[in-house]
Amino acid sequence: MEVTVLIPDRFIPTSIPDEEISRDMLEAYAIENYRQLKMSLGQLSELLDLSIDQANSFLKRHNVPLNYSAEDLEDDRRAVEKFLNLNK
C-alpha cells in the first residue's frame, strides 16, 4: 500500500529535499507505531530497511525505550535455560 500525505508548503522548509521529508515521515510513523505497541521491533526494522541492531540504535537515538518487559526477560531466560539443557 502506498500512502500519500498532503502537507501545506508553508510547513515544509524549502531547503529539505522531498526524499528526506518522505523518510522523516516514514520514521515518525514507525516510531509512533512502535511506541503504541502496534509494531514490533522486527516490523520496524523491516519497514525502515534496517537490521535489528540498526533498529535498536535508531530507537536509542530517538530516545524510544525498548518494548521489553520483565515477562519478556523471564521468557527469554527460560528459553536459554531450555536450550542449554538440551545441549548437555
DSSP file (Angstrom, degrees, kcal/mol; ACC not computed):
  #  RESIDUE AA STRUCTURE BP1 BP2  ACC     N-H-->O    O-->H-N    N-H-->O    O-->H-N    TCO  KAPPA ALPHA  PHI   PSI    X-CA   Y-CA   Z-CA
    1    1 A M              0   0    0      0, 0.0     2,-0.5     0, 0.0     0, 0.0   0.000 360.0 360.0 360.0 137.8    0.0    0.0    0.0
    2    2 A E        -     0   0    0      2,-0.0     2,-0.4     0, 0.0     0, 0.0  -0.948 360.0-161.5-112.1 132.7    1.2    3.4   -0.8
    3    3 A V        -     0   0    0     -2,-0.5     2,-0.5     2,-0.0     0, 0.0  -0.943   2.0-158.3-117.0 133.6    0.0    6.3    1.3
    4    4 A T        -     0   0    0     -2,-0.4     2,-0.5     2,-0.0    -2,-0.0  -0.940   4.8-164.9-111.9 130.8    0.2   10.0    0.3
    5    5 A V        -     0   0    0     -2,-0.5     2,-0.6     2,-0.0    -2,-0.0  -0.963  10.4-146.6-116.1 127.2    0.1   12.7    2.9
    6    6 A L        +     0   0    0     -2,-0.5    -2,-0.0     2,-0.0     0, 0.0  -0.840  19.0 179.2 -96.8 120.2   -0.5   16.3    1.8
    7    7 A I        -     0   0    0     -2,-0.6     5,-0.1     2,-0.0    -2,-0.0  -0.982  34.4-112.1-119.7 124.9    1.3   18.9    3.9
    8    8 A P    >   -     0   0    0      0, 0.0     3,-2.4     0, 0.0     4,-0.3  -0.267  26.7-120.0 -56.3 140.4    0.8   22.6    3.1
    9    9 A D  G >  S+     0   0    0      1,-0.3     3,-1.9     2,-0.2     5,-0.0   0.793 108.3  69.4 -52.8 -33.1    4.1   24.1    1.7
   10   10 A R  G 3  S+     0   0    0      1,-0.3    -1,-0.3     3,-0.1     4,-0.1   0.698  98.0  52.3 -64.7 -16.1    4.2   26.6    4.5
   11   11 A F  G <  S+     0   0    0     -3,-2.4    -1,-0.3     1,-0.1    -2,-0.2   0.476  99.5  72.2 -96.2  -3.1    5.0   23.8    6.9
   12   12 A I  S <  S-     0   0    0     -3,-1.9     2,-0.1    -4,-0.3    -1,-0.1  -0.948  82.4-128.0-117.4 118.2    7.9   22.4    4.9
   13   13 A P    >   -     0   0    0      0, 0.0     3,-1.6     0, 0.0    -2,-0.1  -0.413  16.7-135.3 -60.6 135.1   11.2   24.2    4.7
   14   14 A T  T 3  S+     0   0    0      1,-0.3    -4,-0.0    -2,-0.1    -5,-0.0   0.672  99.7  68.2 -67.8 -15.9   12.2   24.6    1.0
   15   15 A S  T 3  S+     0   0    0      2,-0.1    -1,-0.3     0, 0.0    -3,-0.0   0.553  82.0  87.9 -81.8  -6.2   15.7   23.6    1.8
   16   16 A I  S <  S-     0   0    0     -3,-1.6     5,-0.0     2,-0.0    -4,-0.0  -0.827  80.5-126.0 -97.7 124.1   14.7   20.0    2.6
   17   17 A P     >  -     0   0    0      0, 0.0     4,-1.9     0, 0.0     3,-0.5  -0.314  19.6-118.2 -65.0 149.6   14.6   17.6   -0.3
   18   18 A D  H  > S+     0   0    0      1,-0.2     4,-2.6     2,-0.2     5,-0.2   0.865 113.7  56.9 -55.2 -40.0   11.4   15.6   -0.8
   19   19 A E  H  > S+     0   0    0      1,-0.2     4,-2.2     2,-0.2    -1,-0.2   0.879 106.6  49.3 -62.3 -38.2   13.1   12.3   -0.3
   20   20 A E  H  > S+     0   0    0     -3,-0.5     4,-2.6     2,-0.2    -1,-0.2   0.890 110.4  50.1 -68.7 -39.4   14.3   13.4    3.1
   21   21 A I  H  X S+     0   0    0     -4,-1.9     4,-2.5     2,-0.2    -2,-0.2   0.923 110.4  50.7 -63.8 -43.7   10.8   14.6    4.1
   22   22 A S  H  X S+     0   0    0     -4,-2.6     4,-2.3     1,-0.2    -2,-0.2   0.918 112.0  46.7 -60.1 -44.0    9.4   11.2    3.0
   23   23 A R  H  X S+     0   0    0     -4,-2.2     4,-2.8     2,-0.2     5,-0.2   0.917 111.0  52.0 -65.6 -42.8   12.0    9.3    5.1
   24   24 A D  H  X S+     0   0    0     -4,-2.6     4,-2.4     1,-0.2    -2,-0.2   0.910 110.9  48.0 -59.4 -42.1   11.4   11.5    8.1
   25   25 A M  H  X S+     0   0    0     -4,-2.5     4,-2.4     2,-0.2    -1,-0.2   0.907 111.7  49.7 -65.4 -41.7    7.6   10.9    7.8
   26   26 A L  H  X S+     0   0    0     -4,-2.3     4,-2.4     2,-0.2    -2,-0.2   0.915 112.1  48.0 -63.1 -43.2    8.2    7.1    7.5
   27   27 A E  H  X S+     0   0    0     -4,-2.8     4,-2.8     2,-0.2    -2,-0.2   0.905 111.0  50.4 -64.8 -41.9   10.5    7.1   10.5
   28   28 A A  H  X S+     0   0    0     -4,-2.4     4,-2.4    -5,-0.2     5,-0.2   0.903 110.8  50.0 -62.8 -40.8    8.0    9.1   12.6
   29   29 A Y  H  X S+     0   0    0     -4,-2.4     4,-2.3     2,-0.2    -2,-0.2   0.932 112.5  47.0 -61.3 -46.7    5.2    6.7   11.6
   30   30 A A  H  X S+     0   0    0     -4,-2.4     4,-2.3     2,-0.2    -2,-0.2   0.921 112.3  49.4 -63.6 -45.2    7.4    3.7   12.6
   31   31 A I  H  X S+     0   0    0     -4,-2.8     4,-2.8     1,-0.2    -2,-0.2   0.939 112.7  46.5 -60.1 -48.6    8.4    5.3   15.9
   32   32 A E  H  X S+     0   0    0     -4,-2.4     4,-1.9     1,-0.2    -1,-0.2   0.898 113.1  48.4 -65.8 -40.2    4.9    6.1   16.9
   33   33 A N  H  <>S+     0   0    0     -4,-2.3     5,-2.8    -5,-0.2     6,-1.0   0.872 112.4  49.5 -67.9 -35.6    3.5    2.7   16.0
   34   34 A Y  H ><5S+     0   0    0     -4,-2.3     3,-1.7     4,-0.2    -2,-0.2   0.929 110.0  50.9 -65.4 -45.7    6.3    1.1   17.9
   35   35 A R  H 3<5S+     0   0    0     -4,-2.8    -2,-0.2     1,-0.3    -1,-0.2   0.870 110.5  49.1 -59.1 -37.3    5.6    3.2   21.0
   36   36 A Q  T 3<5S-     0   0    0     -4,-1.9    -1,-0.3    -5,-0.2    -2,-0.2   0.323 115.3-116.9 -86.3   8.5    1.9    2.3   20.8
   37   37 A L  T < 5S+     0   0    0     -3,-1.7    -3,-0.2     2,-0.2    -2,-0.1   0.739  84.9 119.1  62.3  25.0    2.8   -1.4   20.6
   38   38 A K  S   <S+     0   0    0     -5,-2.8     2,-0.4    -6,-0.2    -4,-0.2   0.519  74.4  40.0 -92.1  -8.1    1.2   -1.6   17.1
   39   39 A M  S    S-     0   0    0     -6,-1.0    -2,-0.2    -5,-0.1    -1,-0.2  -0.999  77.6-136.7-143.9 135.7    4.6   -2.6   15.5
   40   40 A S     >  -     0   0    0     -2,-0.4     4,-2.6     1,-0.1     5,-0.2  -0.355  32.8-105.0 -83.7 170.0    7.3   -4.9   16.8
   41   41 A L  H  > S+     0   0    0      1,-0.2     4,-2.6     2,-0.2     5,-0.2   0.900 123.6  52.6 -60.3 -40.8   11.0   -4.2   16.6
   42   42 A G  H  > S+     0   0    0      2,-0.2     4,-2.1     1,-0.2    -1,-0.2   0.897 109.8  47.4 -62.6 -41.1   11.2   -6.7   13.7
   43   43 A Q  H  > S+     0   0    0      2,-0.2     4,-2.9     1,-0.2    -2,-0.2   0.903 111.6  50.9 -67.2 -40.7    8.4   -4.9   11.8
   44   44 A L  H  X S+     0   0    0     -4,-2.6     4,-2.3     1,-0.2    -2,-0.2   0.930 111.0  48.2 -61.1 -45.2   10.1   -1.5   12.5
   45   45 A S  H  <>S+     0   0    0     -4,-2.6     5,-3.3     1,-0.2     4,-0.4   0.893 113.4  47.6 -64.3 -38.5   13.4   -2.8   11.2
   46   46 A E  H ><5S+     0   0    0     -4,-2.1     3,-0.9     3,-0.2    -2,-0.2   0.932 111.6  49.8 -66.5 -45.7   11.7   -4.3    8.1
   47   47 A L  H 3<5S+     0   0    0     -4,-2.9    -2,-0.2     1,-0.3    -1,-0.2   0.895 118.3  38.7 -60.2 -41.1    9.8   -1.1    7.3
   48   48 A L  T 3<5S-     0   0    0     -4,-2.3    -1,-0.3    -5,-0.2    -2,-0.2   0.392 111.0-119.9 -92.5   4.0   12.9    1.1    7.6
   49   49 A D  T < 5 +     0   0    0     -3,-0.9     2,-0.3    -4,-0.4    -3,-0.2   0.941  67.3 136.4  57.0  51.6   15.1   -1.5    5.9
   50   50 A L      < -     0   0    0     -5,-3.3    -1,-0.2    -6,-0.1    -2,-0.1  -0.888  57.7-113.7-123.7 154.2   17.4   -1.8    9.0
   51   51 A S     >  -     0   0    0     -2,-0.3     4,-2.6    -3,-0.1     5,-0.2  -0.352  40.7-103.1 -72.6 168.7   19.0   -4.7   10.7
   52   52 A I  H  > S+     0   0    0      2,-0.2     4,-2.6     1,-0.2     5,-0.2   0.918 125.2  50.6 -61.3 -42.7   17.7   -5.4   14.2
   53   53 A D  H  > S+     0   0    0      1,-0.2     4,-2.2     2,-0.2    -1,-0.2   0.918 111.5  47.5 -61.1 -43.1   20.9   -3.9   15.7
   54   54 A Q  H  > S+     0   0    0      2,-0.2     4,-2.7     1,-0.2    -1,-0.2   0.881 110.6  52.3 -65.2 -37.5   20.4   -0.8   13.5
   55   55 A A  H  X S+     0   0    0     -4,-2.6     4,-2.6     2,-0.2    -2,-0.2   0.910 108.7  50.2 -65.3 -41.9   16.8   -0.6   14.6
   56   56 A N  H  X S+     0   0    0     -4,-2.6     4,-2.2     2,-0.2    -2,-0.2   0.924 112.9  46.5 -60.5 -43.9   17.8   -0.7   18.2
   57   57 A S  H  X S+     0   0    0     -4,-2.2     4,-2.7     2,-0.2    -2,-0.2   0.898 110.4  53.8 -64.2 -41.1   20.3    2.1   17.6
   58   58 A F  H  X S+     0   0    0     -4,-2.7     4,-1.3     1,-0.2    -2,-0.2   0.934 110.4  46.1 -58.1 -48.6   17.7    4.0   15.7
   59   59 A L  H  <>S+     0   0    0     -4,-2.6     5,-2.9     1,-0.2    -1,-0.2   0.896 111.9  51.7 -63.5 -39.7   15.3    3.8   18.6
   60   60 A K  H ><5S+     0   0    0     -4,-2.2     3,-1.8     1,-0.2    -2,-0.2   0.922 106.9  52.9 -63.0 -43.7   18.0    4.8   21.1
   61   61 A R  H 3<5S+     0   0    0     -4,-2.7    -1,-0.2     1,-0.3    -2,-0.2   0.807 111.9  46.7 -60.8 -29.3   18.9    7.8   19.0
   62   62 A H  T 3<5S-     0   0    0     -4,-1.3    -1,-0.3    -5,-0.2    -2,-0.2   0.203 115.8-116.1 -98.7  14.4   15.3    8.9   19.1
   63   63 A N  T < 5 +     0   0    0     -3,-1.8    -3,-0.2     1,-0.2    -2,-0.1   0.851  63.4 149.8  55.5  39.7   15.0    8.2   22.9
   64   64 A V      < -     0   0    0     -5,-2.9    -1,-0.2    -6,-0.1    -2,-0.1  -0.914  42.2-134.0-104.4 118.5   12.5    5.5   22.4
   65   65 A P        -     0   0    0      0, 0.0     2,-0.1     0, 0.0    -5,-0.0  -0.388  27.6-101.9 -70.5 149.6   12.6    2.8   25.1
   66   66 A L        -     0   0    0      1,-0.1     2,-1.7     2,-0.1   -10,-0.0  -0.427  25.3-122.6 -67.9 143.2   12.5   -0.8   24.0
   67   67 A N        +     0   0    0     -2,-0.1     2,-0.4    -3,-0.1   -26,-0.1  -0.651  66.6 131.8 -84.4  81.4    9.2   -2.6   24.4
   68   68 A Y        -     0   0    0     -2,-1.7     2,-0.1     4,-0.0    -2,-0.1  -0.922  36.5-166.5-142.2 108.4   10.7   -5.3   26.6
   69   69 A S     >  -     0   0    0     -2,-0.4     4,-2.1     1,-0.1     5,-0.1  -0.327  38.6-104.3 -92.8 172.7    9.0   -6.3   29.9
   70   70 A A  H  > S+     0   0    0      1,-0.2     4,-2.3     2,-0.2     5,-0.2   0.853 124.5  55.9 -61.4 -35.2   10.1   -8.3   32.9
   71   71 A E  H  > S+     0   0    0      2,-0.2     4,-2.5     1,-0.2    -1,-0.2   0.901 105.0  51.2 -64.6 -40.6    7.9  -11.1   31.5
   72   72 A D  H  > S+     0   0    0      2,-0.2     4,-2.5     1,-0.2    -2,-0.2   0.917 109.5  50.8 -60.5 -43.3    9.8  -11.0   28.2
   73   73 A L  H  X S+     0   0    0     -4,-2.1     4,-2.5     1,-0.2    -2,-0.2   0.915 110.6  48.3 -61.3 -43.5   13.0  -11.2   30.1
   74   74 A E  H  X S+     0   0    0     -4,-2.3     4,-2.4     2,-0.2    -1,-0.2   0.902 110.5  51.5 -65.2 -40.6   11.7  -14.3   32.1
   75   75 A D  H  X S+     0   0    0     -4,-2.5     4,-2.2     1,-0.2    -2,-0.2   0.922 112.1  46.7 -60.1 -44.3   10.5  -15.9   28.8
   76   76 A D  H  X S+     0   0    0     -4,-2.5     4,-2.4     2,-0.2    -2,-0.2   0.889 110.2  52.9 -65.9 -39.1   14.0  -15.4   27.3
   77   77 A R  H  X S+     0   0    0     -4,-2.5     4,-2.4     1,-0.2    -2,-0.2   0.923 110.6  47.3 -62.2 -43.7   15.7  -16.7   30.4
   78   78 A R  H  X S+     0   0    0     -4,-2.4     4,-2.7     1,-0.2    -2,-0.2   0.894 110.8  52.1 -64.1 -39.9   13.6  -19.9   30.3
   79   79 A A  H  X S+     0   0    0     -4,-2.2     4,-2.4     2,-0.2    -2,-0.2   0.910 111.4  46.3 -64.2 -42.0   14.3  -20.3   26.6
   80   80 A V  H  X S+     0   0    0     -4,-2.4     4,-2.7     2,-0.2    -2,-0.2   0.917 112.4  50.6 -66.0 -42.9   18.0  -20.1   27.1
   81   81 A E  H  X S+     0   0    0     -4,-2.4     4,-2.2     2,-0.2    -2,-0.2   0.923 111.4  48.0 -60.8 -44.2   17.9  -22.4   30.0
   82   82 A K  H  X S+     0   0    0     -4,-2.7     4,-1.8     2,-0.2    -2,-0.2   0.921 112.0  49.9 -62.0 -44.2   15.9  -25.0   28.0
   83   83 A F  H  X S+     0   0    0     -4,-2.4     4,-1.1     1,-0.2    -2,-0.2   0.921 111.1  48.6 -61.0 -45.2   18.4  -24.6   25.1
   84   84 A L  H  < S+     0   0    0     -4,-2.7    -1,-0.2     1,-0.2    -2,-0.2   0.871 111.0  50.4 -65.4 -37.0   21.4  -25.1   27.4
   85   85 A N  H >< S+     0   0    0     -4,-2.2     3,-1.0     1,-0.2    -1,-0.2   0.812 106.9  54.8 -71.1 -29.9   19.8  -28.2   29.0
   86   86 A L  H 3< S+     0   0    0     -4,-1.8    -1,-0.2     1,-0.2    -2,-0.2   0.777 104.8  55.0 -71.4 -26.0   19.0  -29.7   25.5
   87   87 A N  T 3<        0   0    0     -4,-1.1    -1,-0.2     1,-0.2    -2,-0.2   0.180 360.0 360.0 -96.3  17.4   22.7  -29.4   24.6
   88   88 A K    <         0   0    0     -3,-1.0    -1,-0.2     0, 0.0    -2,-0.1   0.451 360.0 360.0 -89.5 360.0   24.1  -31.4   27.5
